[in-house]
Amino acid sequence: MHNVKALKEQIAAKEVRLSAIAQLAVDEKRELSKEEILEIDTLQGVGAEGGELAKLEMNLARAVKLESIEKKIAAERLTTRESGAIGLAMQSDSRIVVPTYRGKLKSFSGPEAGRDAYIAGQFFGAVLFNREASKQWLADHGMPVQMAHSTTDNEKGGYLVPETVEAGIIRLVEEFGVFRSNVGSVWSVNGKTSIPKRGAGFTVYHVGENQEITKSDLGFKNVSVDPRKAAVLTQISNELSESSALNLGDLLTQEFALALAYDEDNAGFNGDGSSPFNNVVGLKNALLAGAIHVPTGTGKTTPADFTLNDFVNALGKLKRYPGMVPRWFVHSEVYYNSMAPLQLAAGGNTVSDIASGAMPMFAGYPVQFAQAMPNTATAGVQFAYLGDLAMAAVMAEGRALTIASDSSKYFAEDALAVRCTELYDIVVHDIGTSTAGGSVVALKTTAS
């Protein structure tokens, strides 16, 4: 039937199975067997044909939609029977009565927006301001506050974020986070593990009559991921505890998501393997010389010095893998100081073209603004990337988000210290060679 929880558990179990197959081959220092490759193909699918995981995810999406419709119908019937409640609006969960909100929510959308923001506000009220009323409200509605386990993955004193609130934060991270939204599927793992990625393909041999055909195998390479803790620490006024739960939930959800999204982007694009980048080696330091385009000659020490040919020449370094979807990744200032002027200076522009401005497309590919990248570039700086992040990198995340607070840290300022943590890792595995690029190439200013 449409049991959402059961479908999620089935998907999680099959993802664990995939990781286990790859890890076993790594531990035994051998290639994947035919049986293991067949099982991986069955789970992941081959080519355009989806496997068991794709079918389960499709069933899950259908089940979630059906469940939402059922709740909405039930809520509408209950609202009709119990109309007359002044200043209250019943959302889709018939047990939750949400105060009418006339403003526009920033962190939540859809028919469940008010309900989800209200739940978030009650959760933050319980774990941050220690409101007994909020704790009781959560318990009454089947969402009791839960402490995170004290293990290597969770810090003592943290609280597990309810699924509704976590979904809102993750959705916003994907919306604001350029790297996460372009890296493809984010793997959910438990600790250090290996993720299988396609390596070498089959080899075609030309043989004569009655000659034996040489066997070739589809190769997989394993990418090791180890999600590590990233934490957001912020200071909020205690006066916010007097604000409405709905406003509080909307505000903090957005702020946590923005901070986490920027941290992931900073690691994915600029990471050098050190602690400030969550020990991630990002594109800036992972790509080899063959994947980095530097114009010949001198005098191109800023992006504004680059000509159209300089950008086009970088296209030649990009590998052309089947199914890849390349795009440019640059800071918005770099785009408007370098790429946009080249577009507007091209012949054939009309008055309306100038009025509309440069389109976020360049040399045939869309432009994605990545504000964690350099907004200006001097000599010898990588300032732009072109390629498909889904083919160049993998991203994995560990346990659920946790929230914790401390009323003593900013006692003098009558404020509260709030910490939100997640576990993630990013590995750039297609880094090119010393002479050739891969699925992502970089543009770099000259040294002088």
C-alpha positions, -999 to +999 in steps of 0.1 A: +000+000+000+012+036+006+031+033+038+056+062+037+076+050+066+080+014+052+090+027+018+117+049+034+130+020+054+132-002+022+151+026+003+175+030+032+181-008+035+189-011-003+212+019-001+230+002+028+232-029+007+248-010-021+275+004+002+281-030+017+288-046-016+314-020-025+330-021+009+333-059+009+353-057-024+375-030-010+381-049+022+390-081+003+411-060-022+394-074-053+372-063-082+335-067-080+322-101-090+297-107-118+271-115-092+278-083-073+277-062-105+244-078-114+230-069-079+242-033-082+226-030-117+194-045-103+194-019-075+206+011-094+194+003-129+214+003-162+214+033-186+180+050-188+162+021-171+158+026-134+164-002-109+147-012-077+157+020-059+142+042-086+109+023-085+108+026-047+115+063-048+087+067-074+063+048-051+075+069-022+067+101-040+033+088-049+026+077-013+037+110+001+014+129-023-015+105-016-010+108+022-010+146+019-043+146-001-059+123+025-049+146+053-061+176+035-095+161+028-098+150+065-088+185+077-113+202+054-141+180+068-131+187+103-128+224+097-164+224+082-177+206+114-158+228+138-159+262+121-162+292+143-129+291+161-119+328+161-084+336+148-075+300+141-068+282+109-068+244+108-039+230+087-039+195+070-030+176+102-063+177+120-047+175+154-027+207+150-044+241+152-022+269+138-027+306+145-037+326+114-006+342+098-010+370+074+027+375+065+047+355+039+068+326+052+103+324+038+114+290+049+083+269+043+060+266+013+030+247+000-003+238+018+016+226+049+037+258+052+019+272+083+018+239+100+055+231+094+066+266+106+045+263+137+060+229+145+094+243+140+086+272+163+074+249+190+105+228+187+128+258+190+108+271+219+112+238+237+149+232+231+162+268+230+141+286+255+131+256+276+094+264+274+074+238+292+043+246+272+062+239+240+076+206+253+041+195+263+027+206+229+052+185+211+046+155+233+008+158+229+013+158+191+035+128+189+068+147+186+085+146+220+119+163+224+146+137+220+182+140+231+209+130+206+230+100+216+264+106+230+285+089+203+312+099+179+285+112+156+265+132+181+274+156+208+260+153+242+235+179+250+221+181+214+185+175+205+174+156+174+155+178+150+120+166+141+115+152+106+093+182+096+118+208+107+148+189+093+131+186+059+126+223+058+162+230+066+175+204+041+151+218+014+165+253+019+201+240+020+195+224-014+178+256-027+206+279-015+235+255-017+250+254-052+273+225-047+246+202-030+220+210-056+244+202-085+263+172-071+234+148-079+222+123-053+234+129-017+243+095-002+231+088+033+258+067+051+267+056+086+303+065+093+332+060+069+323+039+038+329+036+001+305+046-027+307+028-060+312+050-091+314+039-127+350+036-139+360+019-171+335+006-196+334-025-218+361-030-244+352-040-280+375-065-296+377-074-333+381-111-338+382-135-368+360-165-374+362-192-347+385-170-326+378-166-288+365-132-277+385-116-250+363-109-219+359-074-206+342-062-174+324-031-165+347-015-139+337+003-108+359+026-087+352+031-050+351+066-036+357+067+002+336+091+022+337+100+059+311+125+070+324+149+096+307+174+118+299+209+107+284+232+133+267+266+132+269+287+164+248+318+166+236+344+191+199+353+193+181+376+216+161+362+245+134+386+235+127+363+206+112+339+231+083+363+234+077+362+196+052+339+180+062+303+175+054+305+138+077+335+132+105+319+153+104+286+134+105+304+100+134+327+110+157+301+126+150+275+099+161+299+072+192+311+091+205+276+099+199+266+062+218+296+049+248+290+071+250+253+063+245+259+026+274+284+025+296+261+045+290+232+021+297+255-009+329+269+006+342+233+012+331+220-022+346+249-042+375+262-020+384+234+005+421+226+011+416+196+034+419+216+066+394+220+095+379+253+084+367+234+053+355+203+072+386+185+060+372+186+024+396+191-006+374+211-030+377+218-067+403+246-061+428+222-047+417+189-061+419+195-099+452+186-116+471+209-141+454+194-172+420+204-159+430+241-153+430+265-182+454+295-180+455+318-211+489+319-229+510+350-225+507+376-197+486+405-186+454+385-179+456+388-141+419+395-136+387+380-151+379+413-168+411+408-189+398+375-204+385+375-239+358+354-253+384+331-269+399+326-234+366+312-221+359+292-253+394+276-252+385+262-218+357+242-234+384+221-252+396+207-219+362+194-208+356+157-213+324+148-232+308+121-212+274+107-223+246+124-204+267+151-188+251+185-182+278+212-180+273+246-166+295+276-155+301+282-118+312+318-109+306+345-084+279+370-096+305+398-095+328+379-118+300+372-142+289+409-144+325+422-145+337+398-171+313+374-189+283+398-192+303+426-208+316+402-234+280+393-242+268+429-244+298+439-265+290+414-291+275+426-324+237+426-331+225+438-297+193+459-298+180+485-274+157+458-258+187+435-255+207+461-235+176+469-214+171+432-206+208+428-196+231+398-202+214+364-200+228+339-174+240+318-203+275+319-217+291+301-247+261+278-249+259+268-212+239+281-182+256+301-155+252+292-119+261+319-093+283+304-065+288+332-039+313+312-020+337+315-049+361+345-053+342+377-061+374+392-075+405+375-087+441+387-089+471+370-105+471+332-103+436+327-090+410+301-101+378+321-105+354+299-126+346+263-132+328+246-162+314+211-160+290+187-144+295+183-106+274+152-105+301+134-125+330+150-108+322+147-071+301+128-045+285+141-014+275+120+017+258+129+049+256+112+083+230+113+111+202+137+115+206+174+123+209+183+160+201+215+178+215+227+212+216+259+232+235+275+260+220+304+281+253+312+299+277+320+270+261+353+262+246+360+296+258+396+297+241+404+264+208+388+275+212+365+246+212+327+238+239+307+221+224+283+196+243+255+178+231+234+148+252+205+136+253+182+106+276+155+093+288+156+057+317+149+034+325+159-002+350+141-024+361+154-058+371+122-076+373+132-113+403+155-111+417+151-146+454+144-152+486+165-156+478+169-193+440+165-197+408+177-180+379+157-167+342+164-161+350+198-146+376+223-157+388+255-141+398+289-154+427+307-138+443+341-142+479+344-153+507+349-128+516+383-142 
